[in-house]
Amino acid sequence: MNIDITLTNNPIAVFDSGVGSLSIIKELKKEIPHEDLLYFADRLHFPYGNKSHQQLYEIILASIKFLENYKPKVIVLASMTPSVQILQKVRTRVNTPIIGVMPPLRGTARLSKKKHIGIMATEGTVSSQELAALIRKEIAQDVRVTKFDASPIIELIENGIYIVNERKTFDTISHVLMGKLEKEDIDVIILCSTHLSLVRNYLGSLFPLVKFIDPSNIVAKDVKKFLRHNRMFRRSGIGRLQVIASGGKDQFEQTIRLMGIREPIKRVNP
């Protein structure tokens, strides 16, 4: 990894296969409004959540190599599934600094008065050995952890249903969480998918006694801290957003328009 302060005015690249990374784009715009952002939607490989380790490694490495053509000063891997499973390995193969999305396990465990936390994530993250290892490393043995496969909620978000159909959104979230939350004394849940940040209001409305931890803001603060530490922080500028996407046209464009993204989408072939 090389830090090049001559890249100060270059963009920050953010990528994922789905619309979840827009939650990080939103937080970055709040934290560092003068920075230009390059958003790459890797639709060709959607979704990341059901890929094998080797598939993820090859896809993420190829995507980063492609994004390096744009000379970004830092790249944000805005998906927790590959961040947890293969990011460390990928970092050894690229020159650009990479910031991933990791579950804030230790801090979350300290917030739980009932010593019982939940983790909502894709099927791939929930079942991964890497997440299990992180839990063993970061969380004390007297804290219980319950995992929730939030894939149905993530699919609903990806299709933009959460914007246009409140009832279905509430029903889907209830189906995923209600049974276990009724039986268990969970008081804190980590949103281990960037998609889930987009339905945080729904979650809070359904489960007002549960504290939901959103890593998106943590990532944005990490990026800001990195830029300042390496003297690459922009104090002026418009803060442009450029959107590029791989693959053919699909639901993605309609969904991001519903989410308020008006920038043109350039189709690319990494």
Steps between C-alpha positions, in 0.01 A plus 500: 500500500630843401391837643533773237412848632507636143163325460325739741259629234428153361173320578414247765372181337215311667379166370264212567276277292175651627340822618609455863815699439283809449459509877876554520490756218241690705718498812812598304317802360421607857851444638710617204274714277783643288629163380418365153353150510510226237226245562543165323200266503637158409169370365674237292583308819189574707456376768828462690320330788473156335850476350774259610824627654690448176232668291493798735878528498517501119205740461618751761861495381391556139265782603773678694748463213234650271432791737872575528478623139307799640790584738292515819679607817316232697251224414210407727386139475143578604387143561546313825497149349831535308642738762466230765606209281777607261604865548826427681612270219403751229694783668826315438439511125410866438672838524205719600390525867180301559250567779241228561184465706557293812253417779573711811473198727698606805333838540156353441549231763582770756170673423293193582365512855349154455824344372325387182551660158365427154666506158295557184686414179495316169490123500867498395611716791283324759642159409862606446787362706655848498205653684508216750871565556439874545230429757737274696773765484297815570220394734531377858380148569224621731331687212259300286476560124195419287530521121218592263505423127366831370508397132122549452527858629807568285320372189203724576731802535685413180172506309398835646190352667585665833440838334161424346343229719509561875277206589714244318815649652363476854375144436836384362698648789257350751533157338881511529523635855178460694521133601847516654456846651182386675684205656841657561614796711700671225539875557760594235522392133778576250389570143765292324389594150514849356152440355349480847595859581232603251219346710624614838184707555286191442710299744482767767124531458441125534749443782536824700670327794782363282803715413605452136867569420566634150860458374448743208578807708798322656642436151450864398685616812779248428540645150510856637759400760711328233494806273598737779775274629651470152455869411257422216194676646323752274379819669332642190329365192152422369497136602393336174353151471573282196307175456625205296351151478593166347255260337186575301206714602300363794297607804802689633442818300134524601587439866769767524271751328240427768776560756563847360817439294471715187850467356530322163612137511789402278513131407850349515666167423769440766 
